[in-house]
Amino acid sequence: MTQYVVPGTRPVRDRSESQGVNRWLSGILMLLVFVILSIPAIVRAQDSEEPQVEPIDEEWYERWLASLIDEARERGISDSLIRDVLEPVRPIPRVISNDRSQAEFVETLEEYLERRVTDWRIDTGRQRLAEHAGLLQRITREYGVPGRYIVAIWGIETNYGNFTGGTEVIRALVTLAFDPRRADYFRSQLFAALQILEEGHISHEQMVGSWAGAMGQSQFMPGSFLDHAVDFDGDGRRDIWQSEEDVLASIANYLDQRGWQAGQVWGRPVQLPSGLDLQDERWQQSDYQGSCSVLRRHSVRLPLSEWQEAGVRREDGSDLPEADLRASVIQPDGPDGQAFLVYNNFRTILGYNCANSYALAVSLLADQLVGR
């Protein structure tokens, strides 16, 4: 099978030697002068491109916060935690601007993969697979999820634990709960975060994460922590911040509980026959219901045999596998972009982050880790 090559990996630089040394040095000097003279304009352009966020209505925020505090008391959150954590909290405007411009929805698939399925992540991921081989085998026996997918999510989420975010989770969640776009979801996550603090899993000062409130090396939202984090090292704590055993097992448990099918892969890049238009009613879903809106843009799910009959082929032009699997076809960049045939486990990865580009980054990185 022809391997789908992730754009941007192992780049080869084209170095022209046709110019003389003097001309080259002259060009460099001219470029430096141009850059120095352009700095003020560059700074102004960067300033003008900052996302514009409407100012917080202070009076409305104070009323909203008072209502939030009342509900927190009703849910059993202690007065001391409310006093220390909720009463002084202020929104972070940057968080709202980030929510309006998430990379999964503003970058092309090629751009997204170039920035995430990098040589460093592939090489480091292979090292992590080898270092944790015994642990990952135990986790796979317990949850049915192969180690390459667990490590790929670990790598995409936090660079294998090297960067877990530096935003105060409570402030981020308060901001997003106050913003009307997805207020109900983030309000529920906020109360889950308060429960985590109330139960003493981590301190407020240590509860930092992404701008959206995801925490730890696994980047679990607070609700996912309560539902899926596990104490795999047996120390009595579910520690997704420091314990790599808990981190990796928690990722596997999450995928398992979301419906991972042991023994199946995620899917594959494919060729579509000319004339197959996924926008045609024949290939459209008619009855999808679920929380991940991206799935509405997947084609209808059909057995592989029916996609074979429709002319869909592997990327190298050979026949599709003869397996009893149902699959959808996706084209993240539209009709002229790369097509992928995706199975149940791809949908399970979407539960981690509801974006085709994210699930493809995880899936393609997992393949690269084992040389597929």
N, C-alpha and C positions, 0 to 999 in steps of 0.2 A: 504493500500500500504506500502511495506517495504521502509522505508526512506533511501535514500543514505546517509551514514554516512561520513562526511567530515573527512579525515584522520587527526589525530593530536589533535582533540578536546577532552576535558575531559580525558586526559591520566591517566592511573593508573600505579603507580610505583611499580615494583616488588622488595620488600626489603627482602633479605635473612638474616635470623638470625642464620644460621648454623655455623658461624665463631665466635670464641671467641674474647673477647675484645682485648687481647694482640696481637693476630694475625692481627686484624683489624687495630690497631694503627701502628703496624710494616709495614703493607702494605701502609698506608697513608704516613709514613715517607719515604719509598722507592720511592713512587710516586713523592713526593715533590723534592727529590734529583734528580730524573730523569728529571723532568720538568725544574728545575733550570739549570742543565747541558745542556739541549736541547735548551734553549732560543736562543743562537746565531744561531743554525741551523734552528730553526723555522723562525727567522727574515730573514735569507738568503733565505729560501724557499719562504716566502711571497714576498720578493723583486723580486725573479726570476719569480714569477707568475704574475707580473704586465703586463697588456696587452701592447704589443709593438705597438707603433704608429709611423709612419714615420715622421721625422722632417718636419716642415712647410718650404716650399720653399719661403723664404721671398720676393724675387724679384717677383715671380709669384703672391704671395698674394697681394702685393702692387698694381700690375696692375689690379688684379681682384677687389680689393676694390675701385680703382679709377673708374672702370666701374660701379660698384654698386652705387657709389655716383652719377654718372651722371644720372643713371636711377632713383634714388630717387628724384633728382631735377625735372626730367621730369614728375614724378608722383605727384609733388606738395608738396614734403616735404620741409619744410623751411630750409634756410641756417643755422639758429641758431641750429636747431635740428641736422642737419648733422654735424655741427661743434662740438657740445657737445657729440653726441651719436655715430656717425659713424666714424668720422675721427680718434679718438684714439683707436678704438676697436681692440682687438687682439683675435685670436682663442683660444679655450680651448682644448688641446689635450685629456684630460680625457673624454670630451663629445664624441669624435669620438670612443674611446675605449668602452664607454657605449653603443653606437649605434651598435657596433659589437657583443655585448654579452647580449642582452635583455633577461630577465628572462623568458618571455613568450615563448621563442623559445629554451632555453637551459635547462630548468627544466622539469622533468616529471610532469604530471598533479597532481599526489599525492604530490610531493614536492611543487609545486606551491600553491596548496590548503592549505597545512599544514602551510605555511607562511602567508596566507592571510585570510582564513576563520577561524579565531581563536576564542577562547572563549571570549576574550576581545572584539573583533569586534561584536560578536553576542550579548553579554550582553549590550554593549554600544549602539549598533544599536537599540535594543529594548527600551532602555531608550530614545533615540532620537525620535523614533516613538511616544512614549507616550507624550514627551514634546512638540512636534510639531504637535500633532494630528489635531488640528483645522486648522492650516496652510496647512498641507498636504491634508486635505479634500478639501479645496478651490482650491489648485493646481490641484488635481485630477479632480475636476469638470471642471476646465479650459482646461486641456490638456489631460485628459483621462488616465494618467499614475498612477498606484497605488503607494502609499507612500513607500511601502517596497522596490521597485526597485530604487526609487529616493534615499532613505537613504542608500541602499546597494552600489550604485555607489559612493555616498559621502564618505562612510566608506572605500571602497577599494582605492579610489583615494587619500584621504588626512587624513585618520583616523578621519573623521567627522570634518575636518577643523583644526586639531591639527598640521598637517605638510603639508605645501604647497610648500616646496622646497626652496633652498637658492641660486640658480644659477641665474646670471644676464640673463634675457631672451634674450636681444639683442645679447649679446656675444654668447650665446648658438646657436641662430639661424644663426648668422654670421658664426659660426664654421661649422654647418651642411649644410649651403648653399654653403660654400666653398668646402666642401668635395663632391666628385662627385657622391657618391652612390645614394643620393636622393636630389640632388641639386635643381632641379626645384621646388619640393614641399616646401622645407624649404626656398627658396628664396621668394616664394609667402607669406609664413607665416611671414617672416621678414618684408616685406612691409606692411602686415596687422598690425604687432606690431608697426611699425613706425606711421601708421595711428591712432592707439589707442593713442599713445603719442601725436600726433599732435592735436587730438580732446580733449585732456585733461582728459581722463577717469582716468588716474593714472600717477604718475611721473615716470621718468626713474629710480630713486633710489628705488622706491617701486615696480617696475616691476621685481620681482624675481619669480622663479618657478622651474620646473623640469629641468633636464639636456637637455631635448628635446624641451623646450620652452613652456610647458603647464603651465597655470597660475591659481591662485586663488584656492578657496576651491572646485570648480568644475573641476579644471585642464583642462580648455578649451585652445586649441591652439588659437592663435590670430585670425585666420580666423573664427573659431567657435564662438569666442566672438562677432565678428562683425555680424555674421549671426543669432546667437541663444540666446545671453545673453539678459535678460529682466529686466526691472525695476519694480519688483513686489511690492516693498514697497512704490512706488509712490514718492520717494524723488528726482526724476529727474536724477538719475544716475543708470547705470547698474553696480552694485558693487558686483562682484563675489569674492571679497577679504574679505569684512567685513560683508555684509548684508546676513544673513542666508536665509531671504525671497527671495532675488534675486538669491542666490546660488541654492536653491532647485527648484525654479520655472524655472531657466535657464536649469537645468538638464532635467526637465520634458519637456520643450519646445524643447530642442534638440532631445529627443527621439520621441516626437510627430511629429516634422518636418521630421524626418528620417523614418517615417512610422509605428509608434507604433499602434497596433491594440487593442483598448480598449476591455476589457472583456476576453482577451486571456492570457494564461500563457506563459512561455518561452519554455517549453518542459518537459522532464522527463528522468531519467535513465531507461534503458530497458535491457532485455535479448534478445540476438540474437539466432536463432536456429543454431544448428550445421550444418555446410555446407554452411551457408550464407556468402559468401566472398564479402565484399564491393569493392574489387579490380576487381571483375568480370565486364565485359563490361555492363552487364544488369543494374548494379546499378550506373554506372558512369554518370556524367553530360556530355553533349555534346555541350552545347551552352551557358555556363556561360560567361557573360561579366560584369565586374565591377571592382571597384578600390580595393576591399578587396580580396587579393589573397588567404586567408584562405578558402574562400567559394568554391574555385575550388576543395578543398579536401573534401567537403561535398558530400554525396551521392546525387543521383537524388531526386528531390522533388516529393513525391507521396501522395495521400490521405491516411489517417489513415487506411481506410478499406483495402487498398492494402498491407500496411505493416502488418496488421493483417493476411491477407491471406498468406503472406510470412513467417509467423511464429514468428514475433516480438511480444514480450509480455512486460507488465510492469515488474518492477524489482522483484516483488513478484510472477511472473508467471501468473498473471491474464490478462484478455483481455485488449486491448487498449480501450480508450474512444470511444464511438460512436459519434464522432463530425466531422463536415464538415471542416476539417483542412488538409492542406498539410504540410508535414514534410520531413526533411532529417535525415539521421543517421550519426553520427560522432563517431569516436574512436580516441581521441587525442593522445593516447599512442600506436596506432597501433592495429593489429588484436587481440592481447592477452589482450588488455586493456578494461576498462569500456566503454560501449556503451551508447549513449544518443540519444534520438529522439528529434529534435529541430524544433521549429516553427518559424513563421515570426518574433516574438518579440526577439528571440535570435539573428537573423540577425541584428535587429535594434541595439541591445546592441553592436554587433561587430562594428558598426559605431563609437562607442566611442573609441574602441581599437581593431584593427583587429587581434585578437588572440583568439582561442577557449578557452584556459585556462583562459584568462581574463573574457570572457563572462560567462563561467561556474562558476567562482568565484563569480561574481555579482549575477548570477541566484541562486546558491545554498545558498549564504548568504541571499538573499531576502527571500527564503523559510524558512531558519532557524529563521529569524526575526519574523515570524508569526507561527512558530512551525509546518511547513509542512514537 
